[in-house]
Amino acid sequence: MIDSVAGERSVLVRACAKVGVPSTGATLLSFGENAVFALPGPGLVVRVARGAHMADRARRELAVACWLAEQDFPSVRPADRVDPQPVLIDGRPVTFWQLLPPAERAPDIVDLARLLKKLHALPAPPFALPAREPLALVATWLDSADAAVGLEDRRYLLARRDALEAAYRELTPVLPKGLIHGDALLRNVGVHGGRALLLDWETVAHDLREIDLVLTPMAAARYGLPSGAEKRFTKKYGFDVTEWSGYEVLRDTRELAATAWVAQHVPGNPAAEEEFHHRVQTLRTNDRTAPWHAF
């Protein structure tokens, strides 16, 4: 069987050698914007970014994680034994994190709402954060799929991106702008060591708080959540983003990003290609309830 992350494993080995950490026994946990590996021996998680364009994100992610640790915010922590700066291998940033103990239970939507409410109540960190720019990588993701994305679909998605970027700039938020997670899906919550933790800070930003809230109703429609989950989320957080005038624009923005994001998985992956074309079709037909398969 071909190792779909052989290149990332090679980068992992070189990064570990650079910081003096053994890389034997590395196990792939996930592969999205980063290939995420567990190293049970030294008790670390290593995130290998797909490309050099992720370097600024990696530096920001570590800086925010260190600051959140100072605030005692329930989150994943950078590795103690490695300098909290990305290791660059051929320009690709590699970051090292503490390996969490096994999950105690599946996260609940109320865990996510509680964590976001706590996050949004924090003061601003002592360094600047960028705006979220959720559509900034659409062209990059489409390019990574090579010929698997047809010219018509590419033109359609880029035109939709341009229209949504214009509409996004005109949004008037109800909540005050501030620190946001940027990808606040339930999959980015883990329950470890007796408490729920917010994970994966690569999209942390200073922007509309509504960005963190729109993903729950989107997930309820596209990925499926337990009955009543959306209402429990809204009740715990204290704000119903679906009643906001900018909700549809923001949801359409995130759905376009989620569609283009799948494109990078398409080469050599028939399931990803099928899912990508399914999502494009739902956007073209304005089908807002068709289920999507998570990647």
C-alpha positions as CSV (number, residue, x, y, z in Angstrom):
1,M,0.0,0.0,0.0
2,I,1.3,3.5,-0.9
3,D,1.9,5.7,2.1
4,S,-0.1,8.8,1.3
5,V,1.9,10.9,3.7
6,A,5.4,9.6,2.9
7,G,6.6,13.1,2.1
8,E,5.3,14.4,5.5
9,R,6.9,11.5,7.3
10,S,10.2,12.4,5.8
11,V,9.8,16.0,6.9
12,L,8.8,14.7,10.4
13,V,12.0,12.6,10.7
14,R,14.2,15.6,9.7
15,A,12.4,18.0,12.1
16,C,12.7,15.6,15.0
17,A,16.4,15.1,14.3
18,K,16.8,18.8,14.3
19,V,15.4,19.3,17.8
20,G,16.8,16.0,19.2
21,V,13.5,14.1,19.5
22,P,13.2,10.4,18.5
23,S,10.8,9.9,15.6
24,T,10.3,6.2,15.8
25,G,6.8,4.9,16.2
26,A,5.1,7.9,14.7
27,T,1.4,7.3,14.1
28,L,-0.7,9.5,11.8
29,L,-3.7,11.0,13.6
30,S,-5.1,13.2,10.9
31,F,-4.3,14.8,7.6
32,G,-5.8,18.1,6.7
33,E,-4.0,21.4,6.5
34,N,-1.3,19.6,8.5
35,A,-0.3,16.0,8.8
36,V,-0.6,15.3,12.5
37,F,1.5,12.6,14.0
38,A,1.6,11.1,17.6
39,L,5.0,10.2,19.1
40,P,4.1,8.1,22.1
41,G,7.7,7.6,23.2
42,P,8.5,11.3,24.0
43,G,4.8,12.1,24.5
44,L,4.5,14.6,21.7
45,V,2.3,15.5,18.8
46,V,4.0,16.8,15.7
47,R,2.1,18.9,13.1
48,V,3.7,19.0,9.6
49,A,2.2,21.7,7.4
50,R,1.4,21.0,3.8
51,G,3.5,23.9,2.5
52,A,5.7,27.0,3.2
53,H,2.6,29.2,3.0
54,M,1.6,27.9,6.4
55,A,4.7,29.3,8.2
56,D,3.1,32.5,9.5
57,R,0.1,30.5,10.7
58,A,2.3,28.1,12.6
59,R,4.2,30.9,14.4
60,R,0.9,32.6,15.3
61,E,-0.6,29.3,16.5
62,L,2.3,28.7,18.9
63,A,2.3,32.2,20.2
64,V,-1.4,32.1,20.9
65,A,-1.1,28.7,22.6
66,C,1.7,29.9,24.9
67,W,-0.4,33.0,25.8
68,L,-3.5,30.9,26.4
69,A,-1.5,28.7,28.8
70,E,-0.6,31.9,30.8
71,Q,-4.4,32.6,30.9
72,D,-5.0,29.0,32.1
73,F,-7.4,28.6,29.2
74,P,-8.3,25.0,28.6
75,S,-6.4,24.2,25.5
76,V,-3.7,22.0,24.0
77,R,-0.2,23.2,25.0
78,P,3.0,23.5,23.1
79,A,5.7,20.9,23.9
80,D,7.8,21.8,27.0
81,R,11.0,20.2,25.7
82,V,11.0,22.0,22.3
83,D,11.4,25.7,21.7
84,P,8.0,27.1,20.9
85,Q,8.9,28.1,17.4
86,P,8.2,26.3,14.1
87,V,11.0,24.2,12.8
88,L,11.4,24.8,9.0
89,I,12.2,21.9,6.8
90,D,12.4,23.0,3.1
91,G,10.3,26.0,4.2
92,R,7.5,23.8,5.6
93,P,6.8,24.6,9.3
94,V,6.7,21.8,11.8
95,T,5.4,22.3,15.3
96,F,5.6,20.2,18.5
97,W,2.8,19.8,21.0
98,Q,2.1,17.9,24.2
99,L,0.4,14.5,23.6
100,L,-2.9,14.5,25.5
101,P,-4.0,11.5,27.5
102,P,-6.7,9.3,25.9
103,A,-10.1,11.0,25.5
104,E,-12.4,10.4,28.4
105,R,-15.6,10.8,26.4
106,A,-16.8,12.3,23.2
107,P,-17.1,16.1,23.3
108,D,-20.6,17.5,23.6
109,I,-21.9,20.6,21.8
110,V,-22.3,22.3,25.2
111,D,-18.5,21.9,25.7
112,L,-17.9,23.8,22.5
113,A,-20.3,26.6,23.5
114,R,-18.8,26.9,27.0
115,L,-15.2,27.1,25.6
116,L,-16.2,29.7,23.0
117,K,-17.9,31.8,25.6
118,K,-14.8,31.6,27.8
119,L,-12.5,32.4,24.9
120,H,-14.5,35.4,23.7
121,A,-14.4,36.8,27.3
122,L,-10.6,36.9,27.3
123,P,-8.7,40.1,26.9
124,A,-6.9,40.7,23.7
125,P,-3.5,39.1,23.6
126,P,-0.4,41.4,23.8
127,F,0.3,40.9,20.0
128,A,-1.6,41.6,16.9
129,L,-3.7,39.0,15.2
130,P,-4.9,39.1,11.6
131,A,-8.4,39.0,10.3
132,R,-9.8,35.6,9.6
133,E,-10.0,35.8,5.8
134,P,-11.9,32.5,5.4
135,L,-11.6,32.5,1.6
136,A,-7.9,33.4,1.3
137,L,-6.8,29.9,0.4
138,V,-9.5,28.9,-2.0
139,A,-7.4,29.3,-5.1
140,T,-4.5,27.4,-3.4
141,W,-6.7,24.5,-2.5
142,L,-8.2,24.3,-6.0
143,D,-4.7,24.4,-7.5
144,S,-3.6,21.5,-5.4
145,A,-6.2,19.3,-7.0
146,D,-4.6,19.7,-10.4
147,A,-6.8,18.5,-13.3
148,A,-9.4,16.9,-11.0
149,V,-11.1,20.3,-10.7
150,G,-12.6,21.2,-14.1
151,L,-12.3,24.6,-15.6
152,E,-16.1,25.3,-15.3
153,D,-16.1,24.4,-11.6
154,R,-13.0,26.4,-11.0
155,R,-14.5,29.5,-12.6
156,Y,-17.7,29.1,-10.7
157,L,-16.0,28.7,-7.4
158,L,-13.6,31.6,-7.9
159,A,-16.5,33.9,-9.0
160,R,-18.5,32.8,-6.0
161,R,-15.4,33.5,-3.8
162,D,-15.2,37.1,-5.3
163,A,-18.9,37.8,-4.7
164,L,-18.8,36.4,-1.1
165,E,-15.7,38.3,-0.3
166,A,-17.4,41.5,-1.3
167,A,-20.5,40.6,0.7
168,Y,-18.4,39.6,3.7
169,R,-16.7,43.0,3.8
170,E,-20.2,44.6,4.2
171,L,-21.3,42.5,7.1
172,T,-22.4,44.4,10.3
173,P,-21.8,42.3,13.3
174,V,-23.9,42.2,16.4
175,L,-21.2,40.9,18.7
176,P,-18.0,42.9,19.4
177,K,-15.0,41.9,17.3
178,G,-12.2,40.2,19.1
179,L,-10.2,37.0,19.6
180,I,-11.7,34.0,17.8
181,H,-10.7,30.4,17.2
182,G,-11.6,30.5,13.5
183,D,-12.5,26.9,13.0
184,A,-14.9,26.2,15.9
185,L,-16.2,22.8,15.0
186,L,-16.9,20.1,17.5
187,R,-14.1,18.0,16.1
188,N,-11.7,20.6,17.5
189,V,-12.8,19.9,21.1
190,G,-11.4,17.0,23.2
191,V,-12.1,15.9,26.7
192,H,-8.8,15.0,28.4
193,G,-7.5,15.1,31.9
194,G,-10.9,15.9,33.4
195,R,-11.9,18.9,31.3
196,A,-12.9,19.9,27.7
197,L,-10.1,21.5,25.7
198,L,-10.2,23.6,22.6
199,L,-7.7,22.3,20.0
200,D,-6.1,23.3,16.7
201,W,-5.3,27.1,16.7
202,E,-4.0,27.4,13.2
203,T,-6.9,29.8,12.2
204,V,-6.9,32.0,15.3
205,A,-7.7,35.6,14.4
206,H,-9.2,38.9,15.5
207,D,-12.5,39.1,13.7
208,L,-16.3,38.6,14.0
209,R,-17.3,36.4,16.9
210,E,-20.1,35.2,14.7
211,I,-17.5,33.3,12.7
212,D,-17.0,30.9,15.6
213,L,-20.8,30.5,16.0
214,V,-21.9,29.9,12.5
215,L,-20.2,26.6,12.2
216,T,-22.6,24.8,14.6
217,P,-25.8,25.4,12.5
218,M,-23.8,24.7,9.4
219,A,-22.6,21.4,10.9
220,A,-26.1,20.5,12.0
221,A,-27.3,20.8,8.4
222,R,-24.3,19.4,6.6
223,Y,-22.6,16.8,8.9
224,G,-25.4,15.9,11.2
225,L,-25.5,16.6,15.0
226,P,-27.7,15.0,17.6
227,S,-31.3,16.2,17.8
228,G,-31.5,19.5,19.7
229,A,-27.7,20.1,19.7
230,E,-28.0,23.4,17.9
231,K,-30.5,24.8,20.4
232,R,-28.4,23.6,23.3
233,F,-25.4,25.3,21.8
234,T,-27.3,28.6,21.4
235,K,-28.7,28.5,24.9
236,K,-25.3,27.9,26.5
237,Y,-23.5,30.6,24.5
238,G,-26.4,33.1,24.8
239,F,-26.7,34.2,21.2
240,D,-28.5,32.8,18.2
241,V,-26.4,33.5,15.1
242,T,-29.1,32.2,12.7
243,E,-31.2,35.3,13.6
244,W,-28.4,37.7,12.6
245,S,-28.9,39.4,9.3
246,G,-25.4,38.3,8.1
247,Y,-25.9,34.6,8.8
248,E,-26.5,33.4,5.3
249,V,-23.5,35.3,3.9
250,L,-21.3,33.9,6.6
251,R,-22.6,30.4,6.2
252,D,-22.2,30.5,2.4
253,T,-18.6,31.8,2.9
254,R,-17.7,28.9,5.2
255,E,-19.4,26.3,3.0
256,L,-17.4,27.6,0.0
257,A,-14.2,27.3,2.0
258,A,-15.1,23.8,3.1
259,T,-15.8,22.8,-0.5
260,A,-12.5,24.1,-1.8
261,W,-10.7,22.7,1.2
262,V,-11.6,19.1,0.1
263,A,-10.0,19.7,-3.3
264,Q,-6.5,19.3,-1.8
265,H,-7.4,15.7,-0.9
266,V,-8.6,14.8,-4.4
267,P,-5.4,13.6,-6.1
268,G,-5.3,9.8,-5.7
269,N,-8.5,9.8,-3.5
270,P,-11.7,8.9,-5.3
271,A,-13.8,9.4,-2.2
272,A,-12.5,13.0,-1.9
273,E,-13.2,13.7,-5.6
274,E,-16.7,12.4,-5.3
275,E,-17.3,14.5,-2.2
276,F,-15.8,17.6,-3.8
277,H,-18.1,17.3,-6.9
278,H,-21.1,16.6,-4.6
279,R,-20.5,19.8,-2.6
280,V,-20.0,21.9,-5.7
281,Q,-23.4,20.6,-7.0
282,T,-25.1,21.5,-3.8
283,L,-23.7,25.0,-4.0
284,R,-24.7,25.4,-7.7
285,T,-28.3,24.3,-6.9
286,N,-28.5,26.2,-3.6
287,D,-29.3,23.0,-1.8
288,R,-28.8,24.0,1.8
289,T,-29.8,20.8,3.5
290,A,-28.0,18.1,1.5
291,P,-25.7,16.1,3.8
292,W,-21.9,16.3,3.3
293,H,-19.3,13.7,4.4
294,A,-16.7,15.0,6.8
295,F,-13.0,14.8,5.8
